[in-house]
Amino acid sequence: MAALIIGGDRVAVYMNYLQRLGYATIRHWNGRKKSECHRQIPVDTSLVVILIDHVNHGLAKKTRRTAKKCACPSSSSGSAWDNSARRWRAFGPEIGHQLA
């Protein structure tokens, strides 16, 4: 499984948490560069996390739309850690089970 984190400067906590959940590959885009709006979500991505406090809004909108087309779950939240962890419980039995 692979995850993509978009936005944020200090994402080590998110990356460590996703690794504990079984995500072997975790990519991070800082989401501030205009050129990042043209990047494609990698094919092996099974979860997209968008930290909307630190991301270009055009990129956030495009990423949500693209993830929806690919049937890839996405979570948009601020930079509050506990808020994000609660939202991830809805993304499948393997994640919900490990968070319980």
N, CA, C and O atoms as a GROMACS GRO file, in nm:
protein
  400
    1MET      N    1   0.085  -0.118   0.000
    1MET     CA    2   0.000   0.000   0.000
    1MET      C    3   0.089   0.124   0.000
    1MET      O    4   0.198   0.125   0.058
    2ALA      N    5   0.041   0.228  -0.065
    2ALA     CA    6   0.114   0.353  -0.072
    2ALA      C    7   0.021   0.468  -0.036
    2ALA      O    8  -0.099   0.464  -0.064
    3ALA      N    9   0.076   0.570   0.026
    3ALA     CA   10   0.000   0.688   0.065
    3ALA      C   11   0.070   0.812   0.010
    3ALA      O   12   0.191   0.812  -0.012
    4LEU      N   13  -0.008   0.917  -0.011
    4LEU     CA   14   0.043   1.044  -0.059
    4LEU      C   15  -0.004   1.153   0.036
    4LEU      O   16  -0.123   1.168   0.060
    5ILE      N   17   0.091   1.229   0.091
    5ILE     CA   18   0.060   1.342   0.177
    5ILE      C   19   0.088   1.468   0.097
    5ILE      O   20   0.198   1.486   0.045
    6ILE      N   21  -0.011   1.556   0.088
    6ILE     CA   22   0.006   1.681   0.015
    6ILE      C   23  -0.010   1.795   0.114
    6ILE      O   24  -0.111   1.805   0.184
    7GLY      N   25   0.090   1.883   0.118
    7GLY     CA   26   0.088   1.997   0.208
    7GLY      C   27   0.168   1.970   0.334
    7GLY      O   28   0.209   1.857   0.361
    8GLY      N   29   0.189   2.075   0.409
    8GLY     CA   30   0.262   2.061   0.536
    8GLY      C   31   0.412   2.065   0.517
    8GLY      O   32   0.464   2.026   0.412
    9ASP      N   33   0.479   2.112   0.619
    9ASP     CA   34   0.626   2.117   0.617
    9ASP      C   35   0.686   2.008   0.702
    9ASP      O   36   0.787   1.948   0.666
   10ARG      N   37   0.624   1.982   0.815
   10ARG     CA   38   0.674   1.880   0.908
   10ARG      C   39   0.573   1.766   0.913
   10ARG      O   40   0.477   1.769   0.989
   11VAL      N   41   0.597   1.667   0.831
   11VAL     CA   42   0.501   1.558   0.818
   11VAL      C   43   0.553   1.426   0.873
   11VAL      O   44   0.495   1.321   0.846
   12ALA      N   45   0.661   1.430   0.949
   12ALA     CA   46   0.720   1.306   1.002
   12ALA      C   47   0.620   1.230   1.089
   12ALA      O   48   0.615   1.107   1.084
   13VAL      N   49   0.540   1.301   1.168
   13VAL     CA   50   0.441   1.235   1.254
   13VAL      C   51   0.339   1.159   1.168
   13VAL      O   52   0.304   1.045   1.199
   14TYR      N   53   0.292   1.222   1.062
   14TYR     CA   54   0.196   1.158   0.972
   14TYR      C   55   0.260   1.037   0.905
   14TYR      O   56   0.198   0.931   0.895
   15MET      N   57   0.384   1.053   0.860
   15MET     CA   58   0.451   0.943   0.792
   15MET      C   59   0.471   0.823   0.885
   15MET      O   60   0.447   0.709   0.845
   16ASN      N   61   0.515   0.848   1.006
   16ASN     CA   62   0.534   0.740   1.103
   16ASN      C   63   0.403   0.668   1.132
   16ASN      O   64   0.399   0.545   1.140
   17TYR      N   65   0.297   0.744   1.148
   17TYR     CA   66   0.166   0.685   1.176
   17TYR      C   67   0.119   0.598   1.060
   17TYR      O   68   0.070   0.487   1.081
   18LEU      N   69   0.134   0.647   0.938
   18LEU     CA   70   0.093   0.569   0.821
   18LEU      C   71   0.179   0.444   0.806
   18LEU      O   72   0.129   0.340   0.763
   19GLN      N   73   0.306   0.452   0.839
   19GLN     CA   74   0.392   0.333   0.834
   19GLN      C   75   0.344   0.228   0.934
   19GLN      O   76   0.344   0.109   0.903
   20ARG      N   77   0.303   0.272   1.053
   20ARG     CA   78   0.250   0.177   1.152
   20ARG      C   79   0.122   0.112   1.103
   20ARG      O   80   0.091   0.000   1.142
   21LEU      N   81   0.047   0.182   1.019
   21LEU     CA   82  -0.076   0.126   0.965
   21LEU      C   83  -0.050   0.032   0.848
   21LEU      O   84  -0.143  -0.032   0.799
   22GLY      N   85   0.074   0.022   0.803
   22GLY     CA   86   0.106  -0.072   0.698
   22GLY      C   87   0.135  -0.012   0.562
   22GLY      O   88   0.151  -0.085   0.464
   23TYR      N   89   0.142   0.119   0.552
   23TYR     CA   90   0.174   0.183   0.425
   23TYR      C   91   0.325   0.177   0.406
   23TYR      O   92   0.400   0.241   0.479
   24ALA      N   93   0.369   0.100   0.307
   24ALA     CA   94   0.512   0.080   0.283
   24ALA      C   95   0.574   0.200   0.215
   24ALA      O   96   0.688   0.237   0.245
   25THR      N   97   0.501   0.262   0.124
   25THR     CA   98   0.552   0.377   0.050
   25THR      C   99   0.468   0.499   0.086
   25THR      O  100   0.346   0.497   0.073
   26ILE      N  101   0.534   0.603   0.132
   26ILE     CA  102   0.465   0.727   0.166
   26ILE      C  103   0.537   0.840   0.096
   26ILE      O  104   0.655   0.866   0.120
   27ARG      N  105   0.464   0.908   0.008
   27ARG     CA  106   0.521   1.019  -0.067
   27ARG      C  107   0.471   1.150  -0.007
   27ARG      O  108   0.363   1.155   0.052
   28HIS      N  109   0.550   1.257  -0.023
   28HIS     CA  110   0.509   1.388   0.027
   28HIS      C  111   0.534   1.495  -0.078
   28HIS      O  112   0.645   1.507  -0.131
   29TRP      N  113   0.429   1.571  -0.108
   29TRP     CA  114   0.442   1.690  -0.193
   29TRP      C  115   0.414   1.808  -0.103
   29TRP      O  116   0.315   1.807  -0.030
   30ASN      N  117   0.498   1.912  -0.106
   30ASN     CA  118   0.473   2.023  -0.015
   30ASN      C  119   0.352   2.107  -0.057
   30ASN      O  120   0.293   2.175   0.027
   31GLY      N  121   0.314   2.102  -0.182
   31GLY     CA  122   0.188   2.164  -0.227
   31GLY      C  123   0.190   2.314  -0.242
   31GLY      O  124   0.084   2.375  -0.256
   32ARG      N  125   0.305   2.375  -0.240
   32ARG     CA  126   0.311   2.521  -0.250
   32ARG      C  127   0.356   2.568  -0.388
   32ARG      O  128   0.329   2.682  -0.426
   33LYS      N  129   0.422   2.483  -0.462
   33LYS     CA  130   0.472   2.522  -0.593
   33LYS      C  131   0.361   2.511  -0.697
   33LYS      O  132   0.282   2.417  -0.696
   34LYS      N  133   0.356   2.608  -0.784
   34LYS     CA  134   0.255   2.608  -0.889
   34LYS      C  135   0.269   2.485  -0.980
   34LYS      O  136   0.169   2.432  -1.029
   35SER      N  137   0.391   2.439  -1.001
   35SER     CA  138   0.415   2.324  -1.089
   35SER      C  139   0.357   2.195  -1.033
   35SER      O  140   0.332   2.101  -1.108
   36GLU      N  141   0.334   2.189  -0.901
   36GLU     CA  142   0.280   2.066  -0.842
   36GLU      C  143   0.133   2.043  -0.880
   36GLU      O  144   0.081   1.933  -0.862
   37CYS      N  145   0.068   2.144  -0.931
   37CYS     CA  146  -0.071   2.127  -0.976
   37CYS      C  147  -0.079   2.034  -1.097
   37CYS      O  148  -0.186   1.981  -1.127
   38HIS      N  149   0.032   2.014  -1.164
   38HIS     CA  150   0.033   1.931  -1.285
   38HIS      C  151   0.082   1.789  -1.259
   38HIS      O  152   0.089   1.709  -1.352
   39ARG      N  153   0.115   1.757  -1.136
   39ARG     CA  154   0.162   1.622  -1.104
   39ARG      C  155   0.044   1.525  -1.100
   39ARG      O  156  -0.068   1.563  -1.066
   40GLN      N  157   0.071   1.403  -1.134
   40GLN     CA  158  -0.031   1.298  -1.132
   40GLN      C  159  -0.018   1.214  -1.006
   40GLN      O  160   0.094   1.188  -0.960
   41ILE      N  161  -0.130   1.173  -0.950
   41ILE     CA  162  -0.126   1.083  -0.835
   41ILE      C  163  -0.070   0.949  -0.883
   41ILE      O  164  -0.120   0.892  -0.979
   42PRO      N  165   0.034   0.898  -0.817
   42PRO     CA  166   0.091   0.770  -0.859
   42PRO      C  167  -0.014   0.658  -0.857
   42PRO      O  168  -0.104   0.658  -0.773
   43VAL      N  169  -0.002   0.566  -0.948
   43VAL     CA  170  -0.101   0.460  -0.968
   43VAL      C  171  -0.117   0.371  -0.844
   43VAL      O  172  -0.228   0.324  -0.817
   44ASP      N  173  -0.010   0.348  -0.770
   44ASP     CA  174  -0.017   0.258  -0.655
   44ASP      C  175  -0.069   0.323  -0.527
   44ASP      O  176  -0.068   0.259  -0.422
   45THR      N  177  -0.112   0.448  -0.534
   45THR     CA  178  -0.159   0.520  -0.416
   45THR      C  179  -0.295   0.468  -0.371
   45THR      O  180  -0.389   0.459  -0.451
   46SER      N  181  -0.305   0.435  -0.242
   46SER     CA  182  -0.432   0.387  -0.188
   46SER      C  183  -0.493   0.482  -0.086
   46SER      O  184  -0.603   0.457  -0.036
   47LEU      N  185  -0.424   0.591  -0.053
   47LEU     CA  186  -0.477   0.694   0.037
   47LEU      C  187  -0.410   0.826   0.007
   47LEU      O  188  -0.288   0.833  -0.008
   48VAL      N  189  -0.490   0.933  -0.003
   48VAL     CA  190  -0.437   1.067  -0.024
   48VAL      C  191  -0.477   1.151   0.096
   48VAL      O  192  -0.594   1.159   0.132
   49VAL      N  193  -0.378   1.215   0.159
   49VAL     CA  194  -0.401   1.303   0.273
   49VAL      C  195  -0.364   1.444   0.230
   49VAL      O  196  -0.251   1.469   0.189
   50ILE      N  197  -0.460   1.537   0.239
   50ILE     CA  198  -0.437   1.676   0.201
   50ILE      C  199  -0.442   1.763   0.326
   50ILE      O  200  -0.546   1.772   0.392
   51LEU      N  201  -0.330   1.826   0.360
   51LEU     CA  202  -0.325   1.918   0.473
   51LEU      C  203  -0.355   2.058   0.420
   51LEU      O  204  -0.265   2.128   0.374
   52ILE      N  205  -0.481   2.097   0.426
   52ILE     CA  206  -0.527   2.217   0.357
   52ILE      C  207  -0.473   2.347   0.413
   52ILE      O  208  -0.482   2.450   0.347
   53ASP      N  209  -0.417   2.345   0.533
   53ASP     CA  210  -0.359   2.467   0.589
   53ASP      C  211  -0.234   2.510   0.513
   53ASP      O  212  -0.197   2.628   0.517
   54HIS      N  213  -0.170   2.418   0.446
   54HIS     CA  214  -0.040   2.446   0.384
   54HIS      C  215  -0.035   2.398   0.240
   54HIS      O  216   0.064   2.336   0.199
   55VAL      N  217  -0.137   2.426   0.163
   55VAL     CA  218  -0.138   2.376   0.026
   55VAL      C  219  -0.204   2.478  -0.068
   55VAL      O  220  -0.293   2.552  -0.028
   56ASN      N  221  -0.158   2.478  -0.190
   56ASN     CA  222  -0.219   2.558  -0.295
   56ASN      C  223  -0.363   2.508  -0.314
   56ASN      O  224  -0.385   2.389  -0.334
   57HIS      N  225  -0.460   2.598  -0.309
   57HIS     CA  226  -0.600   2.555  -0.314
   57HIS      C  227  -0.639   2.492  -0.447
   57HIS      O  228  -0.724   2.403  -0.451
   58GLY      N  229  -0.577   2.537  -0.555
   58GLY     CA  230  -0.603   2.475  -0.684
   58GLY      C  231  -0.557   2.330  -0.686
   58GLY      O  232  -0.624   2.243  -0.742
   59LEU      N  233  -0.443   2.304  -0.623
   59LEU     CA  234  -0.391   2.167  -0.614
   59LEU      C  235  -0.483   2.080  -0.529
   59LEU      O  236  -0.509   1.965  -0.564
   60ALA      N  237  -0.532   2.134  -0.419
   60ALA     CA  238  -0.623   2.058  -0.332
   60ALA      C  239  -0.749   2.018  -0.407
   60ALA      O  240  -0.794   1.904  -0.400
   61LYS      N  241  -0.806   2.112  -0.479
   61LYS     CA  242  -0.929   2.085  -0.555
   61LYS      C  243  -0.905   1.981  -0.664
   61LYS      O  244  -0.984   1.888  -0.680
   62LYS      N  245  -0.796   1.996  -0.739
   62LYS     CA  246  -0.765   1.902  -0.846
   62LYS      C  247  -0.736   1.763  -0.789
   62LYS      O  248  -0.778   1.662  -0.847
   63THR      N  249  -0.664   1.758  -0.678
   63THR     CA  250  -0.630   1.628  -0.618
   63THR      C  251  -0.754   1.555  -0.571
   63THR      O  252  -0.766   1.435  -0.593
   64ARG      N  253  -0.846   1.627  -0.506
   64ARG     CA  254  -0.971   1.563  -0.463
   64ARG      C  255  -1.048   1.507  -0.581
   64ARG      O  256  -1.099   1.395  -0.575
   65ARG      N  257  -1.056   1.584  -0.687
   65ARG     CA  258  -1.129   1.541  -0.807
   65ARG      C  259  -1.062   1.418  -0.870
   65ARG      O  260  -1.129   1.323  -0.908
   66THR      N  261  -0.930   1.421  -0.881
   66THR     CA  262  -0.856   1.309  -0.940
   66THR      C  263  -0.867   1.184  -0.854
   66THR      O  264  -0.886   1.074  -0.906
   67ALA      N  265  -0.856   1.200  -0.723
   67ALA     CA  266  -0.867   1.085  -0.633
   67ALA      C  267  -1.005   1.022  -0.642
   67ALA      O  268  -1.019   0.900  -0.639
   68LYS      N  269  -1.106   1.104  -0.655
   68LYS     CA  270  -1.243   1.053  -0.668
   68LYS      C  271  -1.259   0.970  -0.795
   68LYS      O  272  -1.322   0.865  -0.793
   69LYS      N  273  -1.202   1.018  -0.906
   69LYS     CA  274  -1.208   0.945  -1.033
   69LYS      C  275  -1.137   0.810  -1.022
   69LYS      O  276  -1.180   0.712  -1.083
   70CYS      N  277  -1.029   0.806  -0.946
   70CYS     CA  278  -0.951   0.682  -0.931
   70CYS      C  279  -1.005   0.592  -0.820
   70CYS      O  280  -0.948   0.486  -0.794
   71ALA      N  281  -1.112   0.633  -0.755
   71ALA     CA  282  -1.171   0.559  -0.642
   71ALA      C  283  -1.069   0.542  -0.529
   71ALA      O  284  -1.066   0.439  -0.461
   72CYS      N  285  -0.987   0.643  -0.510
   72CYS     CA  286  -0.887   0.643  -0.404
   72CYS      C  287  -0.938   0.732  -0.290
   72CYS      O  288  -0.969   0.848  -0.314
   73PRO      N  289  -0.947   0.681  -0.168
   73PRO     CA  290  -0.994   0.764  -0.058
   73PRO      C  291  -0.902   0.882  -0.033
   73PRO      O  292  -0.779   0.870  -0.042
   74SER      N  293  -0.961   0.997  -0.002
   74SER     CA  294  -0.881   1.114   0.030
   74SER      C  295  -0.935   1.179   0.156
   74SER      O  296  -1.055   1.173   0.184
   75SER      N  297  -0.846   1.240   0.231
   75SER     CA  298  -0.883   1.307   0.354
   75SER      C  299  -0.826   1.447   0.351
   75SER      O  300  -0.706   1.466   0.332
   76SER      N  301  -0.911   1.547   0.370
   76SER     CA  302  -0.867   1.686   0.377
   76SER      C  303  -0.887   1.734   0.519
   76SER      O  304  -0.996   1.721   0.575
   77SER      N  305  -0.783   1.788   0.578
   77SER     CA  306  -0.796   1.839   0.714
   77SER      C  307  -0.691   1.946   0.737
   77SER      O  308  -0.600   1.966   0.657
   78GLY      N  309  -0.706   2.015   0.847
   78GLY     CA  310  -0.606   2.111   0.889
   78GLY      C  311  -0.486   2.035   0.941
   78GLY      O  312  -0.475   1.914   0.922
   79SER      N  313  -0.398   2.106   1.004
   79SER     CA  314  -0.275   2.041   1.049
   79SER      C  315  -0.289   1.976   1.187
   79SER      O  316  -0.189   1.930   1.243
   80ALA      N  317  -0.409   1.972   1.242
   80ALA     CA  318  -0.429   1.909   1.372
   80ALA      C  319  -0.420   1.757   1.358
   80ALA      O  320  -0.498   1.698   1.283
   81TRP      N  321  -0.328   1.695   1.428
   81TRP     CA  322  -0.301   1.553   1.416
   81TRP      C  323  -0.422   1.468   1.454
   81TRP      O  324  -0.458   1.377   1.379
   82ASP      N  325  -0.485   1.495   1.568
   82ASP     CA  326  -0.595   1.411   1.614
   82ASP      C  327  -0.714   1.417   1.520
   82ASP      O  328  -0.786   1.318   1.506
   83ASN      N  329  -0.737   1.529   1.455
   83ASN     CA  330  -0.845   1.543   1.359
   83ASN      C  331  -0.823   1.449   1.240
   83ASN      O  332  -0.916   1.383   1.195
   84SER      N  333  -0.701   1.444   1.191
   84SER     CA  334  -0.669   1.357   1.077
   84SER      C  335  -0.683   1.210   1.113
   84SER      O  336  -0.739   1.132   1.037
   85ALA      N  337  -0.633   1.172   1.230
   85ALA     CA  338  -0.638   1.032   1.271
   85ALA      C  339  -0.783   0.984   1.282
   85ALA      O  340  -0.814   0.871   1.246
   86ARG      N  341  -0.871   1.069   1.331
   86ARG     CA  342  -1.013   1.030   1.341
   86ARG      C  343  -1.074   1.009   1.203
   86ARG      O  344  -1.153   0.916   1.184
   87ARG      N  345  -1.039   1.093   1.109
   87ARG     CA  346  -1.096   1.080   0.974
   87ARG      C  347  -1.050   0.953   0.904
   87ARG      O  348  -1.125   0.896   0.825
   88TRP      N  349  -0.929   0.907   0.932
   88TRP     CA  350  -0.875   0.789   0.864
   88TRP      C  351  -0.946   0.662   0.906
   88TRP      O  352  -0.933   0.560   0.837
   89ARG      N  353  -1.019   0.663   1.015
   89ARG     CA  354  -1.091   0.543   1.059
   89ARG      C  355  -1.194   0.496   0.957
   89ARG      O  356  -1.227   0.378   0.953
   90ALA      N  357  -1.244   0.586   0.875
   90ALA     CA  358  -1.348   0.552   0.778
   90ALA      C  359  -1.293   0.492   0.649
   90ALA      O  360  -1.371   0.456   0.561
   91PHE      N  361  -1.161   0.481   0.635
   91PHE     CA  362  -1.103   0.440   0.508
   91PHE      C  363  -1.077   0.292   0.494
   91PHE      O  364  -0.987   0.253   0.421
   92GLY      N  365  -1.152   0.212   0.560
   92GLY     CA  366  -1.138   0.069   0.537
   92GLY      C  367  -1.118  -0.008   0.665
   92GLY      O  368  -1.075   0.048   0.766
   93PRO      N  369  -1.150  -0.137   0.661
   93PRO     CA  370  -1.143  -0.219   0.781
   93PRO      C  371  -1.002  -0.232   0.838
   93PRO      O  372  -0.986  -0.237   0.959
   94GLU      N  373  -0.900  -0.237   0.751
   94GLU     CA  374  -0.765  -0.253   0.804
   94GLU      C  375  -0.720  -0.130   0.881
   94GLU      O  376  -0.650  -0.144   0.981
   95ILE      N  377  -0.758  -0.012   0.838
   95ILE     CA  378  -0.720   0.110   0.909
   95ILE      C  379  -0.804   0.125   1.034
   95ILE      O  380  -0.751   0.152   1.142
   96GLY      N  381  -0.934   0.108   1.022
   96GLY     CA  382  -1.023   0.120   1.138
   96GLY      C  383  -0.988   0.022   1.247
   96GLY      O  384  -0.993   0.056   1.365
   97HIS      N  385  -0.952  -0.101   1.209
   97HIS     CA  386  -0.916  -0.203   1.306
   97HIS      C  387  -0.790  -0.164   1.384
   97HIS      O  388  -0.784  -0.182   1.505
   98GLN      N  389  -0.691  -0.110   1.315
   98GLN     CA  390  -0.566  -0.075   1.381
   98GLN      C  391  -0.580   0.050   1.467
   98GLN      O  392  -0.501   0.068   1.560
   99LEU      N  393  -0.677   0.135   1.439
   99LEU     CA  394  -0.697   0.256   1.519
   99LEU      C  395  -0.781   0.230   1.642
   99LEU      O  396  -0.777   0.309   1.737
  100ALA      N  397  -0.857   0.122   1.644
  100ALA     CA  398  -0.950   0.096   1.755
  100ALA      C  399  -0.876   0.061   1.882
  100ALA      O  400  -0.939   0.037   1.985
   0.00000   0.00000   0.00000
